Amino acid sequence: MIDVTLAAVIVFLISLVVSAIIIYVVTKLFGEKEGFGTALLTALIGAIIYAAAYYFLRPELGWLASLIGGIAWLIALGVLYEIGWLKALGIAIIVWIIAAIVSFVLPTVIGPL
């Protein structure tokens, strides 16, 4: 049985919106015309792909889940934005770098709880 708490759902939704904002800004920097809805869908698909890869490969193979999830997300990014592999890779790298910085900085912004 899956125990999903309200806090977990809230954290997921906040993470999803933050990821979508990052994707939206980066794709705009790369000249894409799609709106925030496409960025939100891209973030949701990325979360689903990674969760599925992690679930099926188990935590022992987390690195492989990340690799497979990353490749599958690149495919989804390319399809949703109708862009080539190289541009999708460039966008993904910038998104991952900014997401890493945000995930490091964001929790410290509000201070200790």
C-alpha positions as CSV (number, residue, x, y, z in Angstrom):
1,M,0.0,0.0,0.0
2,I,1.3,3.4,-0.9
3,D,1.3,6.0,1.9
4,V,1.0,9.4,0.3
5,T,0.8,12.3,2.7
6,L,-0.5,15.7,2.0
7,A,3.0,17.1,2.6
8,A,4.4,14.8,-0.1
9,V,1.8,15.9,-2.6
10,I,2.5,19.6,-1.8
11,V,6.2,19.1,-2.2
12,F,5.7,17.3,-5.5
13,L,3.5,20.1,-6.8
14,I,5.9,22.8,-5.8
15,S,8.8,20.9,-7.4
16,L,6.7,20.4,-10.6
17,V,6.0,24.1,-10.8
18,V,9.6,25.1,-10.1
19,S,10.8,22.7,-12.7
20,A,8.3,24.0,-15.2
21,I,9.4,27.6,-14.6
22,I,13.0,26.6,-15.2
23,I,12.1,24.7,-18.4
24,Y,10.0,27.6,-19.6
25,V,12.7,30.2,-19.1
26,V,15.5,28.1,-20.6
27,T,13.4,27.1,-23.7
28,K,12.6,30.8,-24.2
29,L,16.3,31.6,-24.0
30,F,16.8,29.0,-26.8
31,G,14.1,30.7,-28.9
32,E,11.2,28.3,-28.5
33,K,7.7,29.7,-28.8
34,E,5.7,27.2,-26.7
35,G,4.0,28.4,-23.6
36,F,4.1,27.5,-19.9
37,G,1.7,24.6,-20.5
38,T,4.2,22.8,-22.6
39,A,6.9,23.4,-20.0
40,L,4.5,22.0,-17.3
41,L,3.8,19.0,-19.4
42,T,7.5,18.5,-20.0
43,A,8.2,18.6,-16.3
44,L,5.4,16.2,-15.5
45,I,6.6,13.7,-18.2
46,G,10.1,14.0,-16.8
47,A,8.9,13.2,-13.3
48,I,6.8,10.2,-14.5
49,I,9.7,8.8,-16.6
50,Y,12.2,9.1,-13.8
51,A,9.8,7.6,-11.2
52,A,9.0,4.7,-13.5
53,A,12.7,4.0,-14.3
54,Y,13.6,4.2,-10.6
55,Y,10.7,2.0,-9.6
56,F,11.5,-0.8,-12.2
57,L,15.3,-0.6,-11.7
58,R,15.2,-0.4,-7.9
59,P,17.3,1.9,-5.8
60,E,20.4,-0.4,-6.2
61,L,20.5,0.8,-9.8
62,G,19.7,4.4,-9.2
63,W,22.5,5.6,-11.6
64,L,21.0,3.5,-14.4
65,A,17.5,4.8,-13.7
66,S,18.9,8.3,-13.9
67,L,20.6,7.6,-17.2
68,I,17.5,5.9,-18.7
69,G,15.2,8.6,-17.3
70,G,17.5,11.3,-18.7
71,I,17.6,9.8,-22.2
72,A,13.8,9.3,-22.2
73,W,13.3,12.9,-21.0
74,L,15.5,14.1,-23.9
75,I,13.3,12.3,-26.3
76,A,10.1,13.8,-24.7
77,L,11.7,17.2,-24.7
78,G,12.6,16.9,-28.4
79,V,9.1,15.7,-29.3
80,L,7.1,18.3,-27.3
81,Y,9.2,21.2,-28.5
82,E,9.8,19.7,-32.0
83,I,13.5,20.2,-31.8
84,G,16.6,18.2,-32.7
85,W,18.8,16.1,-30.4
86,L,21.5,18.7,-30.1
87,K,19.2,21.5,-29.1
88,A,17.3,19.2,-26.7
89,L,20.6,18.2,-25.1
90,G,21.7,21.9,-24.8
91,I,18.4,22.8,-23.2
92,A,18.5,19.8,-20.9
93,I,22.0,20.6,-19.7
94,I,21.1,24.2,-18.9
95,V,17.9,23.0,-17.2
96,W,19.8,20.5,-15.1
97,I,22.4,23.0,-14.0
98,I,19.8,25.6,-13.0
99,A,17.7,23.0,-11.3
100,A,20.7,21.8,-9.3
101,I,21.4,25.4,-8.2
102,V,17.8,26.1,-7.3
103,S,17.5,22.8,-5.4
104,F,20.6,23.9,-3.4
105,V,19.5,27.5,-2.8
106,L,15.7,27.3,-2.5
107,P,15.5,25.3,0.8
108,T,17.8,27.8,2.5
109,V,15.9,30.9,1.4
110,I,13.2,30.6,4.1
111,G,15.8,29.7,6.8
112,P,15.5,26.9,9.3
113,L,12.1,25.6,10.1
